[in-house]
Amino acid sequence: MKNASRCLVATFLALTTALAVVVVPRSPATAHDDPAGIDYVLFWCKMPSSTVRWSDETGGGGYGQQAIEAAAAWDNYTPVTMQLVGTTPNLIVDQAYWGNTGWAGQTQAPASNPSCAGGLAVWERLPLTSMLNTYYTDAYPADKRQSVFGHEIGHALGINHQSHPGNTCGGLALMYYTVAFRYDTCSQFLPQSDDVAAINFIY
Ligand SMILES: [Zn+2]
């Protein structure tokens, strides 16, 4: 059974050399793990501007519309402006067949970026790439694909995974780490209050 419950977050690849370096974000924001409160965890790296130049390289089909809607949701719910561009994007949204990897989506950045530590910093090497793994996502309904796209874009904007003790759907962040619980159980595919609070802090 294909079941990619986890999102592999921020595996930083040197896109030109295909050398993979995993960077563990340091100095995350304190996680209070309070389902009733505002709570988020940051990477401490951010886009250079709250206007995020992004390009849709999904090739359309059953993915382009969900990528656009996921970006539009961040645009609509937060102060971030997602600007769809054809050249020099800061974020590429894509899909590809990666096989039975265990992850349905991941976000990558060039490995030459500085570590995201010591205060809120700007990505120095762009673009980031948020992608879906079609091995899993071809079987997903549209809103579930959007849940993964939106989650990955959230990483690119600078938000890390958020835990959510209690296994309740109320207030569950889009940045909750498993799509199995986030979508299959909770039907979550839009930014929530914790996600919005994170963006308000970052930008
Ligand atoms: Zn993730």
Boltz pocket constraint, residues with backbone or C-beta under 6 A from the ligand:
constraints:
  - pocket:
      binder: B
      contacts: [[A, 7], [A, 8], [A, 9], [A, 105], [A, 151], [A, 152], [A, 155], [A, 161], [A, 175], [A, 176], [A, 177]]
      max_distance: 6.0
